[in-house]
Amino acid sequence: MPYTADSVLPEKTLSRAPQPLLFGGDGLVLRPWRTDDVSAVHAAFQDPLMHQWHLMRSDSETEAAGWIETWCEEWKRERGAQWAVVDADTDRLLGRVALRDIRLAEGVAKVAYWTTAAARGQGVAARATNTLTRWAFEEIGFHRLELLHATANQASCRVAAKTGFALEGTKRSAFLHPDGWHDMHLHARVRGD
C-alpha cells in the first residue's frame, strides 16, 4: 500500500556512514561510545540523582558494557544514536546525549541526555543538546525533535528552555519511576525554529 506523503529521510540516512564525531566548539566533543567507557558509565550510574530521573541502574560493569554495545548497535539499525559527551582536551566522560525512537520516514526523534555528577552545573547538557540538534537539523535533515522530562525535573526543564525546545504540553501520569507515576513535559523543536 503506497503512502500519500514521501519519507522525510530515507533508510540508510544514518547507517550508510560511521557514526560521526560532533564538535560544538565549546570544549565538548560528542563521540561514539567505546568499550573503554564502561567504568565511567558504571560510575555515573552510582549517583542517586541518576536513579531519580532515569529508569535504568547499573549493577555491574558487565551490565554497563552491555548498554554500550546496545548503544553502538542502535546506530546500525537506525533506531537510536547515542554519543558520549567528553571534554575536548582530556576525553573525560561528562555525560551522554542521544536521539531515541528515531523514525526516519517521519523525520522525528526524541532527544535524551544525562550528565555525570562532576559535570553538573556547567551547562554540559545544554551545550551537548545544542550540538546534537544543530547536526540533526542541518546535516541530517530531521524535521522535528522532541524532548520529554518529568515535570518535577527542573534542571531538565531549564535545559529544554535554553536549547530552544518549546513546551508543548504535559503528558499526565506518563512514566513510572521508582517513586510512582510522573507527569512529563513535552518540549519540541521543528526545523527552522
Secondary structure, DSSP 8 states (H G I E B T S, - for coil): ---SS--SS-TTTTTTS----EE-SSSEEEE---GGGHHHHHHHTTSHHHHHH-S---SSHHHHHHHHHHHHHHHHHTS-EEEEEEETTT--EEEEEEEEEEEGGGTEEEEEEEE-GGGTTTTHHHHHHHHHHHIIIIII--SEEEEEEETT-HHHHHHHHHTT-EEEEEEEEEEEETTEEEEEEEEEEETT-
